[in-house]
Amino acid sequence: MLRELSRPLRAAALAAVAGALVASLPSAPLAGLAAGGATVAVVFVLAGRALGVQGCAPALRSLRTLTRRLAHAVLR
């Protein structure tokens, strides 16, 4: 049971480290925030899938649906 609980924690730790590294690269604060946030999201999803975190695939599907709706609303 502890092994199952540690998988999302490992994915989150990896995503946080990668996001902090990427966020420190741009000189502008807003660009760093955007780059770091996007990196955290992408790394968490990829690491979650690689580690077999339960619920990662449904979360990815709902994220895909949300981005489609946002794109549709912006392009109207």
Backbone torsions as a table, in degrees:
resi	resn	phi	psi	omega
1	MET	NA	-41.5	178.9
2	LEU	-64.9	-31.2	178.6
3	ARG	-64.3	-41.9	178.0
4	GLU	-64.4	-38.1	-179.9
5	LEU	-72.4	-26.6	-177.3
6	SER	-78.6	-19.8	-178.4
7	ARG	-61.5	-51.0	178.0
8	PRO	-66.2	-29.2	177.9
9	LEU	-67.8	-40.6	177.2
10	ARG	-65.3	-40.8	177.9
11	ALA	-63.8	-40.9	179.5
12	ALA	-67.6	-39.5	178.5
13	ALA	-64.5	-43.8	178.3
14	LEU	-63.0	-42.1	179.6
15	ALA	-65.6	-38.7	-179.7
16	ALA	-66.5	-41.3	178.7
17	VAL	-65.6	-45.6	179.4
18	ALA	-63.4	-40.9	179.4
19	GLY	-64.8	-39.9	178.3
20	ALA	-65.6	-39.2	179.2
21	LEU	-64.3	-47.1	-178.8
22	VAL	-69.3	-37.7	-178.9
23	ALA	-65.9	-24.5	-178.9
24	SER	-81.8	-11.1	-176.5
25	LEU	-74.8	-50.0	-179.6
26	PRO	-70.5	151.4	179.9
27	SER	-82.9	-25.6	-179.8
28	ALA	-85.1	134.6	-177.8
29	PRO	-61.4	-41.4	-178.5
30	LEU	-67.6	-39.5	177.6
31	ALA	-64.9	-39.6	177.2
32	GLY	-64.2	-40.3	178.5
33	LEU	-64.4	-45.3	-180.0
34	ALA	-65.0	-45.4	-179.7
35	ALA	-65.8	-42.6	179.3
36	GLY	-65.0	-43.0	179.0
37	GLY	-64.3	-43.7	177.7
38	ALA	-64.2	-39.2	179.1
39	THR	-64.8	-43.0	178.8
40	VAL	-60.0	-45.1	-178.7
41	ALA	-63.1	-47.5	-177.6
42	VAL	-66.6	-45.9	-178.8
43	VAL	-66.0	-38.2	179.3
44	PHE	-64.3	-43.4	179.8
45	VAL	-65.7	-45.4	-179.3
46	LEU	-66.1	-43.8	179.4
47	ALA	-68.2	-37.3	177.4
48	GLY	-62.4	-42.1	177.2
49	ARG	-67.5	-40.7	-179.1
50	ALA	-66.8	-35.5	-179.7
51	LEU	-86.4	-5.5	178.6
52	GLY	76.3	35.8	179.4
53	VAL	-69.8	128.3	178.8
54	GLN	-69.6	138.3	178.0
55	GLY	90.5	-2.1	-179.0
56	CYS	-73.2	-41.1	-179.9
57	ALA	-65.6	-46.0	176.7
58	PRO	-62.9	-34.3	177.7
59	ALA	-65.6	-38.4	178.6
60	LEU	-66.0	-39.4	178.1
61	ARG	-64.7	-41.4	179.8
62	SER	-69.4	-32.9	175.5
63	LEU	-65.6	-39.9	178.2
64	ARG	-63.4	-41.7	177.9
65	THR	-63.5	-42.1	179.7
66	LEU	-63.2	-43.4	-179.7
67	THR	-66.9	-33.6	176.3
68	ARG	-65.5	-41.9	179.8
69	ARG	-66.5	-40.3	178.5
70	LEU	-65.1	-42.3	178.8
71	ALA	-63.4	-39.7	178.9
72	HIS	-65.3	-41.0	-179.2
73	ALA	-68.0	-35.9	-179.0
74	VAL	-74.1	-36.7	-176.4
75	LEU	-80.3	-6.1	179.9
76	ARG	-71.2	NA	NA
